[in-house]
Structure formats: C-alpha cells, structure tokens
Amino acid sequence: MCELFGFTSAKPTDIRDYLRTFYTHSIEHPHGWGLMYEDGQRHVVKEAGCASNSMFLDDLIESIPPQTATLAHIRFATVGSINIKNCHPFTGKDNSGREWTMIHNGTIFNGRHNHRYSAVQAGNTDSERFFLFLMDTVNEHLGHSMKTERERFEVISRFISENAPRNKLNLMIWDGDLLYVHKNLINTLCFKRLGDGLLFATRPLDDGAWVPFPVAQVIAYKHGQEVYRGDRHKGEFIPSLEYVNAMNAMHI
C-alpha cells in the first residue's frame, strides 16, 4: 500500500512541516517517493528509494515556496520493480497542451484493457498504465465534450467511476485548475482544513480535525473549495480474504 498527499488552496501556504511528517512514513513505504510542486511552473521530482534516506529531499522541502497545489507520494511496491520510472507522480500533456499529474494508491486487478499500454509505458506498473489510459480518454473527449470545466469534471468522474469496480483506486489528479480526489476503500484517505486550503492524506499528519473522505465518489476542488461532486458509484473496493492475507504477508 502506498500513501498519498494532496493540497489545494486559494492562497500560497507553507506546507513544509506536513510534507516532512508525510515522508517520515517512508520507513514503511521504502520503494520510492515523489513530489509535485509549483513555483510558476510545475515541477515533478522522484527517487527510487526510501525518502528518509534521500540525500536531497530535506533540502528540496526546505526550498519549496508556499504552495497552492501540491501532490506527494511514497511507494510500497506491489506491482512493478523498484525503479524511478515506477515512482509517482505520473505526468503528461494532453493534445491541447494541458498538463495532468496523478498519484495512485491501490492495484488495478480488473485492468485487462490497460495492458495495451505495456509496450509504450516507461516503467512497468499498473498505475502508469492507468494514467496512460486516462490521457487517451481525455484526448478522445477534447473539443466536443470537454469544452467547459464542468464537462472536464464529468469526463474524469465518469472515467474513474467506470474503472473503480474490482479495483483499489485511491487517487488524486491535478489538471492545473482542478484537484480530483477519489477513494473506494474505507479508512484510507482523510482531509482537514488548513487556512484557506484543504490538505488530503492517507492517514492524519497531526492531531488536528481530520475527516474521513467520502467513499466511491469523485470530488473536484479549486482554490481550496469543493466545486464539483459526482454521484456515488457502486465500485467500492471490498478486500477479499486473499487480499488481506497478501497485504499482511507484506506487512502493509
């Protein structure tokens, strides 16, 4: 199981202490870390190793200016080798030039349609294949059903909802305007208000008032506020005994 971190705000906010706390969890998720932050342009930094052992992560966090949008990830490898190409976030541009960035916690069990991306992906994770599938879906809708922000949300919400059944699909996606958040396994994502923003994490990062994120619903945020909410779908992930035993065997 990986861990996710996301932030959206109307005003630049210093979130460095939360990032530091988040990355301390890498002792339990030692197979890679990644960070997306912005300072006028989007930066994605990744490393295939334990964040706590990184030679430059501390200095990187210290240098990050106050943020309005941030994603972070720590990886426990269940699908794919320990390689920087398999570290999150995954990022790419659609045919209109819009940049998309995604982090994922889970496993794509029901993803036979995604295997067509095996020959073109940089790494070998199911998460990257899912991201490539997402980008193709976005490109298919450009120009006719994604002309407005609301239409863009509807496309992403429908895509996630249709692919959630039988998959563990906790994820966050940033498109430069909207932060899309989704979980379909209970007790695996929460959020709290932080000034003018909202902070999301797999588990609480302090003793504040963290609230469980809704299950099986895609919600989009802009400038720290909810702007769109999809219908609750039927793709809640219910772990099988085999899944639970496998996770226990890997101590996650």
C-alpha positions in Angstrom: 0.0 0.0 0.0 1.3 3.4 -0.9 0.4 6.7 0.8 -0.9 9.9 -0.8 -0.7 13.6 0.0 -2.5 16.4 -1.7 -3.1 20.1 -1.1 -5.2 22.8 -2.7 -5.6 26.4 -1.6 -6.7 29.9 -2.7 -3.6 31.4 -1.1 0.0 30.3 -1.1 0.5 28.3 2.1 3.6 26.9 3.8 3.0 23.1 4.0 6.6 22.0 4.5 6.1 20.6 8.0 3.3 18.4 6.7 5.5 17.2 3.9 8.2 16.4 6.4 5.8 14.4 8.5 4.4 12.6 5.5 7.8 11.5 4.3 8.6 10.0 7.7 6.1 7.3 6.8 8.5 6.1 4.1 10.1 3.7 6.6 7.0 1.6 5.9 6.9 2.6 2.2 10.6 2.4 1.2 10.4 1.8 -2.5 10.2 5.3 -3.9 8.9 8.8 -3.3 7.7 11.7 -5.4 6.7 15.3 -5.2 4.8 17.7 -7.4 5.0 21.4 -6.5 4.7 24.7 -8.4 6.6 28.0 -8.4 5.2 29.5 -11.6 5.8 26.2 -13.4 5.1 22.6 -12.4 7.9 20.5 -11.0 7.9 16.7 -10.5 10.8 15.2 -8.5 11.1 11.4 -7.9 13.6 9.0 -6.5 13.5 5.2 -6.3 14.4 4.6 -2.6 13.3 5.4 0.9 12.5 9.1 1.3 14.1 9.0 4.8 17.4 8.1 3.3 17.3 10.6 0.5 20.4 12.8 0.1 18.5 15.8 -1.1 14.8 15.6 -0.1 15.3 17.6 3.1 16.9 20.5 1.2 14.3 20.3 -1.5 11.4 20.6 1.0 13.2 23.5 2.7 13.5 25.3 -0.6 9.8 24.9 -1.6 7.9 28.2 -1.6 4.3 28.5 -0.2 2.0 26.4 -2.3 -1.5 26.5 -3.8 -1.3 22.9 -5.3 0.9 20.0 -4.2 0.9 16.2 -4.6 3.2 13.8 -2.9 3.6 10.0 -2.9 5.5 7.3 -1.1 5.6 3.8 -2.6 5.4 0.3 -1.3 5.9 -1.8 -4.5 3.2 -4.4 -5.2 3.2 -4.2 -9.0 6.4 -3.2 -10.8 10.0 -3.1 -9.9 11.8 -0.6 -7.7 12.8 1.9 -10.3 12.4 5.6 -10.7 10.2 5.0 -13.7 7.7 3.3 -11.4 7.6 6.2 -8.9 4.7 8.6 -8.7 3.5 11.2 -9.7 3.0 10.4 -13.3 2.6 13.5 -15.5 1.9 14.2 -19.2 0.2 16.7 -21.5 -3.0 16.2 -23.5 -3.4 17.2 -27.1 -4.5 20.7 -26.1 -1.3 21.2 -24.0 -2.9 20.9 -20.6 -0.6 19.1 -18.2 -2.1 16.3 -16.0 -0.4 14.8 -12.9 -1.6 11.7 -11.0 -0.8 9.8 -7.8 -2.4 6.4 -7.1 -2.6 4.1 -4.1 -4.0 0.7 -5.0 -3.9 -2.1 -7.5 -5.7 -2.4 -10.9 -7.0 -6.0 -10.7 -9.6 -5.6 -13.4 -7.5 -3.9 -16.0 -7.1 -6.1 -19.0 -7.9 -3.1 -21.2 -4.8 -1.4 -19.8 -2.3 -4.0 -20.9 -2.2 -2.5 -24.4 -0.1 0.3 -22.8 2.6 -2.2 -21.6 4.6 -1.7 -24.8 4.7 2.1 -24.6 4.9 2.8 -20.8 8.2 3.9 -19.4 8.0 1.6 -16.3 6.0 -1.5 -15.6 3.3 -0.5 -13.1 -0.4 -0.8 -13.4 -0.7 2.8 -12.1 1.2 4.2 -15.1 -0.9 2.1 -17.5 -4.0 3.6 -15.9 -2.6 7.1 -16.3 -1.9 6.5 -20.0 -5.5 5.2 -20.3 -6.7 8.4 -18.6 -4.7 10.6 -21.0 -6.2 8.7 -24.0 -9.7 9.2 -22.6 -9.1 12.9 -22.2 -7.8 13.2 -25.7 -10.8 11.4 -27.1 -13.1 14.0 -25.5 -11.2 17.1 -26.3 -13.1 19.6 -28.4 -16.6 18.1 -28.1 -17.4 17.0 -24.6 -14.7 18.9 -22.6 -15.3 22.5 -23.6 -16.0 23.7 -20.1 -14.6 23.0 -16.7 -17.8 21.2 -15.6 -17.6 19.0 -18.7 -14.0 18.2 -17.9 -15.0 17.1 -14.4 -17.8 14.9 -15.8 -15.4 13.1 -18.1 -12.9 12.4 -15.3 -15.6 11.4 -12.8 -17.2 9.0 -15.3 -13.8 7.5 -16.2 -12.9 6.9 -12.5 -16.4 5.5 -11.7 -16.4 3.1 -14.6 -13.0 1.8 -13.7 -13.4 1.6 -9.9 -15.3 -1.8 -9.7 -13.0 -4.6 -8.6 -10.0 -2.2 -8.4 -8.5 -0.5 -5.5 -8.5 3.1 -6.8 -7.5 5.7 -4.4 -6.0 8.6 -6.4 -5.6 12.3 -6.8 -5.3 14.1 -10.2 -4.2 17.7 -10.8 -5.0 19.3 -14.1 -3.7 22.8 -13.4 -7.2 24.1 -12.3 -8.9 21.2 -10.5 -7.8 18.7 -8.0 -9.8 15.5 -8.4 -9.8 13.2 -5.3 -11.3 9.7 -5.1 -11.1 6.7 -2.7 -13.0 3.5 -2.9 -11.6 1.7 0.2 -12.8 2.8 3.6 -10.4 4.3 6.2 -7.7 5.1 3.5 -8.0 8.8 2.9 -8.9 11.8 5.1 -8.7 15.6 4.9 -8.6 18.7 7.0 -8.9 22.4 6.6 -5.6 24.3 6.6 -6.1 28.1 6.4 -7.7 28.8 3.0 -6.8 25.3 1.8 -7.6 21.7 2.2 -5.0 19.0 3.0 -5.5 15.4 2.0 -3.6 12.4 3.3 -3.8 8.6 3.5 -3.6 9.0 7.3 -3.6 12.0 9.6 -0.4 14.0 9.8 -1.1 15.7 13.1 -3.6 15.8 15.9 -6.0 18.2 14.1 -9.5 17.6 13.0 -9.1 15.2 10.1 -12.3 14.0 8.4 -12.7 10.7 6.5 -13.0 11.4 2.8 -16.3 10.0 1.2 -16.1 6.5 -0.3 -16.9 5.9 -4.0 -17.3 9.5 -5.1 -15.2 11.7 -7.2 -14.9 15.3 -5.8 -13.1 18.2 -7.5 -11.6 21.1 -5.7 -10.4 24.5 -6.8 -8.6 27.0 -4.7 -9.3 25.0 -1.5 -13.0 24.7 -2.1 -15.2 21.9 -3.4 -16.6 22.8 -6.8 -18.0 19.6 -8.2 -19.1 16.3 -6.8 -20.0 13.2 -8.7 -22.7 10.7 -7.9 -21.8 7.9 -5.5 -20.9 4.9 -7.7 -21.0 1.1 -7.0 -17.3 0.5 -7.2 -16.4 0.4 -3.5 -13.5 -1.9 -3.0 -14.2 -4.7 -0.5 -11.0 -6.6 0.3 -11.1 -10.3 -0.1 -9.6 -12.6 2.5 -6.9 -13.4 -0.1 -6.1 -9.7 -0.5 -6.0 -9.1 3.3 -3.6 -12.1 3.8 -1.4 -10.9 1.0 -1.2 -7.4 2.5 -0.4 -8.9 5.9 2.3 -11.0 4.4 3.9 -7.8 3.0 3.4 -6.0 6.4 1.2 -3.3 4.8 
